[in-house]
Amino acid sequence: MVSTTSLAPAKLNLFLHITSRRADGYHCLQTIFQIIDYCDILHFTIRNDAQLLCHYDTVDIPSEQDLVLKAANSLREYSGNQSLGISIEVEKKIPIGGGLGGGSSDAATTLLTLNKIWQLNLSYAILNQIGLKLGADVPVFIQGHTAWAEGIGEQLSPIKLDEKWYLIIKPDCQVSTAEIFNAKNLTRDTLTVNINNYLAGTTKNVFEDIVLERYPAIKVTFDWLQQYKKAHLTGTGACLFAEFNNQQEANIILNKLPIQWHGFVAQGKQISPVL
């Protein structure tokens, strides 16, 4: 039996602009995907009975919504070898529904790992094609670099940023991504920007005001964090984060966190731990 263990890191959106909406309903965006070293842990064991199985340690995800199973099935279908089987155990650390990309990262790690242990030797370009059908955030985790992203998130350019430390807080609620993307007051015509605009501090997350207005629990957490450091929403939330120059500064604020909220400190990474 061939077994291996791989990491699936979370991400932050350091800013998030919507520049237009396509005819098919997808939104064109600009963002920075910052990979962080806070990871789910996936254990893979090859099976000889052609079954694809996935089990999560702390959550219950229906098979029809399980991106790990979908990734394994999509890769097997592409290979044309229906005899391939796998058992996957997921130690779920990344909060679900927080805007941290945990499901997409798990899917990407599944594609990368199975490509190796199934000895398919598919290129990154092909894995990206398969991953994009699973979700717009999957390609950045396949590429494995902090990146400037455009299009629907699949046009990626690796960038080099200082590896800052982040305090991430998950309020006790989940945000409906579909609801926020369909909000009538969402700004969908932000002018295109470049890395210099981000470095000058003139970018923002266009979802932030809408989420804070609609989700009081997130607004309370945002205001609490704002007392100590500039607070930001990642993705459509619900997670919030603040940036620090070192781990000690971040941990000081983490230790003040009210017990009803889940929080952790992580470091930004140029290259994904999965690589």
N, C-alpha and C positions, 0 to 999 in steps of 0.2 A: 504494500500500500504506500503510495507516494503522498506525503503530507507536507504542507508548508504554511507559514504564517506571514501575513502582510498587513501593513498599516493603511488606513484611509483617513487622510487629514481633513480638517475643516478649513473653511475659507471665510474671509471677511470681504465685503464690498467697501473699499475705502471711500468711494463716492459712487453715485449711480444716477445717470441722466438718461431720460428718454428723448430721443431726437425725432422720432416719427413712428407712425403705425403703418404696417404693410397691409396690402389688400387682403391677405390671408388672416389678418387679426394679430399676427405677431408684432411685438414692439421692437424697434431698433434702439439700441442703447449704447452708452459708453460707460465703462466702469474700470476700476482696478480690482482684480481678484488677488487678494493677499492670502497666500497659503500660510497656515499656522501649524504649530507642532502639537496640536490637540487632536487625537486620532481615535477612530474606531479601530478595533483589532479583528481581523478576519482570519479564520483557520480553515484551510482547504484540505480535504482528503479525497483522493481519486477513488471512484467506485467502479466496479466491474459489471454493474447491472444496468447501466444506462440511465439511472435515476438522477434527477437534479433536485437536491434537497437543501433547504436553508433554515436555520434555527437561530433566533435571537435570544440573548440571555435575559433581557429585562423588559422587552416590549413584545407586543403581538401585532405583526404586520400581515394582513391578508395576502395570500399568494398573488392575487390579481393586482396588488399595489406594490409588490416587492421588487424593487429595482435590481436587487442582487440576482434573484431568480430570472428576471427578464434579461439581464445582461448575460448570464450563463446560457440561457436558451438562445438568445440572438447570436452569440458567438458560435454555439454548436450548429445552428442552422446555417450560418455563413460557411462553416467548415465543410458542411455536407456529410459529416460523420455522426450519425444519430446514435452510435454506440457509446459515445463519450458520456461519462457520468461523474458527478461530484457531490460531496457533502460539504456544506459551508456553515461554520459556526461564527456568529457575529457577536462580539463583545461591544455593546452599544454604549459609547461614551458621549458622542455628540448629540445635543438635544434635538429632538424631532420638532419640525415646524418652527425653527428658530432663525432661518435665513443663513445658516452656516454651511449648507450644501452637503449635509451628511449622507443623504440617500444617493445623491449624484456621485459623491466620492466613493461610497461603497461599490456602486456600479462600475466606476472607472477602475478601482483596484481589482474587482472581479475580472474585468476584461484583460487587464495587464497580467494578472497572475495566471489565469487560465490559458492565455496565449503562450505562456512559458511552459506550464506543467502539462498541458495537452500537446505541446510541441508543434504549435500551428505556425509560429514564426511569421505572423502577419505584421505588416508595417504599421507605424503609428498613424499614418494617413487612413488606413483601412479601419483601425480601431476607433479613430475619431469619427468616421462615417457611421459606424455601428453605434457609438456612444451618443452622437447627436440625436439619433432617433429615440433614444431613451430620455433625453433631457438636455436643455441648452447649456447647463452647467457642467455636463459630463466631460466635454473636451478639455477644459482647463485642468482637470485632475488627471487626465490621460497625459497631457503634455507635461505636467508636473513642475511648472514654474510660475512664480508670481508674474502676472501678466496684465497688460493693457488690453481691454476687450472691446470689440465693436460688433456690428451686425446684431444678431440675437444673443450674442455672447460667445460665438464660435470663432470669430476672427481675432486671433490672439497674437500679441507681440510681447515676448518676454521683456521685462524691465528689471532694473536693479534698484532696489530701495534699501535704506538702512533697515536692519532686522530689529525693529522696535518690539516692545513688550505691550501686551494688550490685556486689559481686564474686560472679560465678557460676562454679561449678566443675562439670564433667561428669566423674564417675568413669568408669573403663573398664569399664562394664557397662550393661545396660538392664534396666528393671523391667517385669515383666508386670503391666499395669494390671488386667486381669481377675483375676489371682491375688490381688492386694492387695485389690481390692474384695470378693472372696469370702472373705477371711480370716475365720475363725470368731471371732477375738478383736478384730475391728474394732469400735470404738465407734460405734454407729449411733443413739444416743439422746442426743446432746449437747444440753443446754439451749440454746434460742435466745439469741443475744446481739445487741448493737448496736455501733455504732462506738465508743462509750465503753469497752466491754470491750476492744476491740482497742487503743485508745490507752492503756489502763491496763495492758496487757501480760498479760491473763489469757486470751488465746486461744492456740491451738496448731494444728498440723497433725496430725490424728488418725491419719494414715498413717505418721507419722515413726517411731514406736517399732517398728512392724511391719516397715517397710522396713529399718531399721538391724539388726534381729534376723535377717532373712532374707538380707540382701545384705552380706557382710563387706567387700567393696570399698567400699561406700558408708559403712559404719561407720568404716573407716580414714580416709576423706576427711573425714567429719564431725568426727572427733576432731582431725584436723590443723587444720581451720578453727577449731574451738572454742578452740584455743590463743590465737587472736588476737581473735576476735569471736564473738558468739553466732551459731551456725549454724542454718540452717533448711532444711527440705526443701520444694521447690515441687511441687505436685500430688502424684502418686504417685512422683515422682522419675524418673530418678536424680539430677537436678541439685540441688545445694545452693547456698545463697546466704547472704551476710552483708551487713548494711546499714551504710553509712558516710555521714558528713556532707559529704564532699567527694571529688573524684576522686583527689587525691593520696594520701589515706589508703588508699583501695582499691587503688591501684596499688602501694603499698609491699608489701602482702600478696601481690598477684598476682605480684610479682617473686620472692617466696619459694616459689612453687608448684613442687612436684616435676614434673619434665619428663614423667612418664607420664600426667599429668592435663591435660585441656583446660580453660582458664579464660579469662575475659574480664571487663572492667569495663563497665557500662552505667548510664545514668541513667534513673530513673523519669520518665515523662511523663504529664501530665494528659490530653493529647490525642494520639492515635495519629499517628505520622509519615505513615501512609497518607492521612490527611485533609489 
